[in-house]
Amino acid sequence: MAVFTGEIQNVALARELLASGKGRQFRQQCHLSLGEVAAALGVSAGLVAKWETGECRPRKAAALAYAQLLGELLEAFDVEAVDS
């Protein structure tokens, strides 16, 4: 049986949040635009939009950066992204 590391768990979490629509909901709760999130991740706004609509999913490095950004936002703001 494989043991998953924190890194792979973060990739899976980021992809799940995006696929479920909760990533978009959380971004909007934080009053962030697609462009602002994209700039923070070093990708285009169009690519973030594709992630949020399920047209494609982020590659590992982008998913890790997205998970880190969400974690930082959760610490900075009192919002419920995962439980909503």
C-alpha positions in Angstrom: 0.0 0.0 0.0 1.3 3.4 -0.9 1.8 6.1 1.7 0.8 9.5 0.5 2.9 12.5 1.4 1.6 15.9 2.3 2.5 17.2 -1.2 0.3 14.7 -3.0 -2.5 15.3 -0.6 -2.3 19.0 -1.3 -2.4 18.3 -5.1 -5.5 16.2 -4.6 -7.1 18.7 -2.4 -6.5 21.6 -4.8 -7.9 19.6 -7.7 -11.0 18.5 -5.7 -11.7 22.1 -4.6 -11.5 23.2 -8.2 -13.6 20.4 -9.6 -16.3 20.8 -7.0 -16.6 24.6 -7.5 -15.5 25.4 -4.0 -12.3 26.9 -5.2 -14.2 29.5 -7.2 -16.6 30.1 -4.3 -13.7 30.6 -2.0 -12.0 33.0 -4.4 -15.2 35.0 -4.7 -15.6 35.1 -0.9 -12.2 36.6 -0.6 -13.1 39.2 -3.3 -10.3 38.1 -5.6 -10.5 38.3 -9.4 -9.4 35.5 -11.7 -6.5 37.8 -12.7 -5.4 38.4 -9.2 -5.3 34.7 -8.4 -3.6 34.0 -11.7 -0.9 36.6 -11.1 -0.2 35.1 -7.7 0.2 31.7 -9.3 2.1 32.8 -12.3 -0.5 31.6 -14.8 -3.1 33.2 -17.0 -6.6 34.2 -15.9 -8.0 32.1 -18.7 -6.2 29.0 -17.3 -7.6 29.6 -13.8 -11.1 30.0 -15.4 -10.6 26.6 -17.1 -9.7 25.0 -13.8 -12.7 26.5 -12.1 -15.1 25.3 -14.9 -13.6 21.9 -15.0 -12.3 22.2 -18.6 -8.9 21.2 -17.4 -7.1 20.5 -14.1 -3.9 22.1 -12.8 -0.6 20.2 -13.2 1.2 19.3 -10.0 3.3 22.4 -9.6 0.3 24.7 -10.2 -2.0 22.6 -7.9 0.6 22.9 -5.1 0.8 26.7 -5.6 -3.0 26.9 -5.6 -3.2 24.8 -2.4 -0.6 27.1 -0.7 -2.5 30.2 -1.8 -5.7 28.8 -0.4 -3.9 27.9 2.9 -2.6 31.4 3.2 -6.0 32.9 2.5 -7.6 30.7 5.1 -5.1 31.9 7.7 -5.6 35.5 6.7 -9.5 35.6 6.5 -12.3 34.1 8.5 -14.0 32.3 5.6 -15.2 28.7 5.2 -14.1 27.4 1.9 -14.2 23.6 2.4 -17.3 23.3 4.6 -19.6 25.5 2.6 
